Amino acid sequence: MNHRHNRSGLTRRQLIKGIGAASLLPLMGSAPFAIGGQNAGRVLVVGGGFGGATAAKYLKRANPAIEVILIEPNETFYTCPFSNLHLGGLRQMDAIAHGYAELEDRYGVRVIHATAEDVDADAHQVTLSTGRKLDYDRLVLSPGIDMRWNALEGYDEEAAEKAPHAWKAGTQTELLRSQLEAMDDGGTFVMVAPANPFRCPPGPYERASLVANYLAQYKPKSKVLILDAKDNFSKQGLFTAGWERLYGDRIEWVGLSNDGRVTRVDADRLEVETEFGTVHRADVLNVIPPQKAGWIAERAGVTDDSGWVPVKAETFESRQVADIYVVGDATVAAPMPKSGFCANGQAKVVAAAIAASLESRPAPEAYWTNTCYSLVGPEYGISVAGVYRVQDGVIAEVEGAGGLSPADASDATRALEAEYAVGWYNAICQDTWGTPLGGRAT
Ligand SMILES: Cc1cc2nc3c(=O)[nH]c(=O)nc-3n(C[C@H](O)[C@H](O)[C@H](O)COP(=O)(O)OP(=O)(O)OC[C@H]3O[C@@H](n4cnc5c(N)ncnc54)[C@H](O)[C@@H]3O)c2cc1C
């Protein structure tokens, strides 16, 4: 139990009222009562995406007496998973939208819609955009990613309004979709793909696939060009076989060794320039720039020179600052990929570790699984799966576990994997926000 700090959320009057109410409870035959969770400690969770929402829920499941406050600016969270389906015209935005009512009503998480502006790790205090200061016993950060603006010359926030990244789902996704819809037949959709590490290693290639699927139906003279800062990508063999099978030569991929690395972006002219000076003109330009941990992580002092957050493998507590736990894309957790599935699993480990540490118990041993599904077409799914555990203090992939979809699968098997992808999406959203969405990818 850690009880060093004032509960700034509770006045002395509320406290006395709470104690009075608690003393009556046994007479009323009710369950044990925890006053605002004060006996078990207060945990603040920053970010209501895959990692943060899961951590908040599983902290309450681990011990309902922990006071859990989730800080997230948006009332609606749009998932990046399945946002490529929206780009391809296969799913509406409201079918990738999730809210926080279930976390509040069913699990007793307190949700504050605000931005965490600052973290004072010594004082164990977070300052919100509203000016309010909240004390914590433990802090969970799951802020996802931020773009490294100007890492590609000319690509900043303003340029992203003309050449969207759509690497955080929401208005950027809608902007890119509207540009694609407005593109004339015969146009070229140019995607700039980053070097590792970045959010969702197979994501760019799923996007190229679903854009090609849309073009094949509605703008058949149009093409997709991927300019890539690396020579290999996730599920490459499966993607390229699928592209050939479904789209012929509609998708062209240019890797690093073939002058695929873009160094300069001119968003006004929809032009990009590569390392060796080749200029490509786009009709729709999708720039996925290099990334780093969400900025609040740096503010909290938990990032290193890489811009990402090193964590202790067993608990995902920051290696640099005590009592701050970080999950999801913001962390250095390779060989685990930066995926929603991994963020969800890491968050469960963090919830168990924090609940244990608040009771001075050792954390349970951690291990994780991950499956990344990708849709090459609405009825053509592929996947890669992995199992991870801690070995000698670092996260390691368990050899022989997991693997790829078979290279020579039939169309029927690919269709089955597309169904698995929908099932996965529904299940993980149910687990994270309590809001399932049924239906097929189409
Ligand atoms: C196109 C695409 C497709 C993808 N497909 C898949 C897939 O099929 N499967 C899969 O597993 N993963 C997929 N991913 C990856 C997945 O989206 C991420 O790995 C996942 O969102 C990471 O979770 P997170 O909690 O780290 O960050 P997020 O889910 O992005 O959540 C971060 C949250 O923190 C909030 N936040 C940030 N800063 C603050 C602050 N200062 N104060 C308060 N709140 C803050 C943000 O508003 C946001 O809600 C995909 C990604 C992309 C881009």
The ligand as an SDF file (V2000), in Angstrom:
LIG
                    3D

 53 58  0  0  0  0  0  0  0  0999 V2000
   -3.5240    2.0480  -40.3330 C   0  0  0  0  0  0  0  0  0  0  0  0
   -3.2730    1.2880  -39.0690 C   0  0  0  0  0  0  0  0  0  0  0  0
   -3.7710    0.0010  -38.9240 C   0  0  0  0  0  0  0  0  0  0  0  0
   -3.5390   -0.7080  -37.7560 C   0  0  0  0  0  0  0  0  0  0  0  0
   -4.0310   -1.9760  -37.6580 N   0  0  0  0  0  0  0  0  0  0  0  0
   -3.7670   -2.7000  -36.5570 C   0  0  0  0  0  0  0  0  0  0  0  0
   -4.2580   -4.0360  -36.4550 C   0  0  0  0  0  0  0  0  0  0  0  0
   -4.9010   -4.5500  -37.3600 O   0  0  0  0  0  0  0  0  0  0  0  0
   -3.9660   -4.7250  -35.3230 N   0  0  0  0  0  0  0  0  0  0  0  0
   -3.2650   -4.1740  -34.2940 C   0  0  0  0  0  0  0  0  0  0  0  0
   -3.0590   -4.8520  -33.2790 O   0  0  0  0  0  0  0  0  0  0  0  0
   -2.7970   -2.9000  -34.3600 N   0  0  0  0  0  0  0  0  0  0  0  0
   -3.0240   -2.1600  -35.4620 C   0  0  0  0  0  0  0  0  0  0  0  0
   -2.5550   -0.8690  -35.5410 N   0  0  0  0  0  0  0  0  0  0  0  0
   -1.7070   -0.3400  -34.4530 C   0  0  0  0  0  0  0  0  0  0  0  0
   -2.5250    0.2250  -33.2890 C   0  0  0  0  0  0  0  0  0  0  0  0
   -3.3610    1.2600  -33.7370 O   0  0  0  0  0  0  0  0  0  0  0  0
   -1.5860    0.7810  -32.2170 C   0  0  0  0  0  0  0  0  0  0  0  0
   -0.5600   -0.1360  -31.9560 O   0  0  0  0  0  0  0  0  0  0  0  0
   -2.3610    1.0640  -30.9250 C   0  0  0  0  0  0  0  0  0  0  0  0
   -3.2980    2.0910  -31.1550 O   0  0  0  0  0  0  0  0  0  0  0  0
   -1.4060    1.4460  -29.7920 C   0  0  0  0  0  0  0  0  0  0  0  0
   -2.1170    1.7190  -28.6260 O   0  0  0  0  0  0  0  0  0  0  0  0
   -1.6270    2.8970  -27.6550 P   0  0  0  0  0  0  0  0  0  0  0  0
   -2.4720    2.8260  -26.4350 O   0  0  0  0  0  0  0  0  0  0  0  0
   -0.1490    2.8620  -27.5220 O   0  0  0  0  0  0  0  0  0  0  0  0
   -1.9420    4.2390  -28.4750 O   0  0  0  0  0  0  0  0  0  0  0  0
   -3.3600    4.7540  -29.0120 P   0  0  0  0  0  0  0  0  0  0  0  0
   -4.2900    3.6290  -29.2100 O   0  0  0  0  0  0  0  0  0  0  0  0
   -3.0670    5.6650  -30.1440 O   0  0  0  0  0  0  0  0  0  0  0  0
   -3.9200    5.6370  -27.8180 O   0  0  0  0  0  0  0  0  0  0  0  0
   -3.2630    6.8090  -27.3950 C   0  0  0  0  0  0  0  0  0  0  0  0
   -4.2950    7.6870  -26.7110 C   0  0  0  0  0  0  0  0  0  0  0  0
   -3.6160    8.6210  -25.8660 O   0  0  0  0  0  0  0  0  0  0  0  0
   -4.2530    9.8460  -25.9290 C   0  0  0  0  0  0  0  0  0  0  0  0
   -3.2740   10.8570  -25.5210 N   0  0  0  0  0  0  0  0  0  0  0  0
   -2.0990   11.1700  -26.1190 C   0  0  0  0  0  0  0  0  0  0  0  0
   -1.4650   12.1230  -25.4140 N   0  0  0  0  0  0  0  0  0  0  0  0
   -2.2480   12.4080  -24.3400 C   0  0  0  0  0  0  0  0  0  0  0  0
   -2.1330   13.3220  -23.2600 C   0  0  0  0  0  0  0  0  0  0  0  0
   -1.0790   14.1190  -23.1440 N   0  0  0  0  0  0  0  0  0  0  0  0
   -3.1360   13.3680  -22.3420 N   0  0  0  0  0  0  0  0  0  0  0  0
   -4.2210   12.5330  -22.4570 C   0  0  0  0  0  0  0  0  0  0  0  0
   -4.3740   11.6520  -23.4590 N   0  0  0  0  0  0  0  0  0  0  0  0
   -3.3980   11.5960  -24.3950 C   0  0  0  0  0  0  0  0  0  0  0  0
   -4.7050    9.9680  -27.3810 C   0  0  0  0  0  0  0  0  0  0  0  0
   -5.7900   10.8860  -27.5100 O   0  0  0  0  0  0  0  0  0  0  0  0
   -5.1260    8.5300  -27.6820 C   0  0  0  0  0  0  0  0  0  0  0  0
   -6.4920    8.3400  -27.3990 O   0  0  0  0  0  0  0  0  0  0  0  0
   -2.7960   -0.1220  -36.6980 C   0  0  0  0  0  0  0  0  0  0  0  0
   -2.2970    1.1760  -36.8440 C   0  0  0  0  0  0  0  0  0  0  0  0
   -2.5170    1.8710  -38.0340 C   0  0  0  0  0  0  0  0  0  0  0  0
   -1.9940    3.2730  -38.1580 C   0  0  0  0  0  0  0  0  0  0  0  0
  1  2  1  0
  2  3  1  0
  2 52  2  0
  3  4  2  0
  4  5  1  0
  4 50  1  0
  5  6  2  0
  6  7  1  0
  6 13  1  0
  7  8  2  0
  7  9  1  0
  9 10  1  0
 10 11  2  0
 10 12  1  0
 12 13  2  0
 13 14  1  0
 14 15  1  0
 14 50  1  0
 15 16  1  0
 16 17  1  0
 16 18  1  0
 18 19  1  0
 18 20  1  0
 20 21  1  0
 20 22  1  0
 22 23  1  0
 23 24  1  0
 24 25  2  0
 24 26  1  0
 24 27  1  0
 27 28  1  0
 28 29  2  0
 28 30  1  0
 28 31  1  0
 31 32  1  0
 32 33  1  0
 33 34  1  0
 33 48  1  0
 34 35  1  0
 35 36  1  0
 35 46  1  0
 36 37  1  0
 36 45  1  0
 37 38  2  0
 38 39  1  0
 39 40  1  0
 39 45  2  0
 40 41  1  0
 40 42  2  0
 42 43  1  0
 43 44  2  0
 44 45  1  0
 46 47  1  0
 46 48  1  0
 48 49  1  0
 50 51  2  0
 51 52  1  0
 52 53  1  0
M  END
$$$$
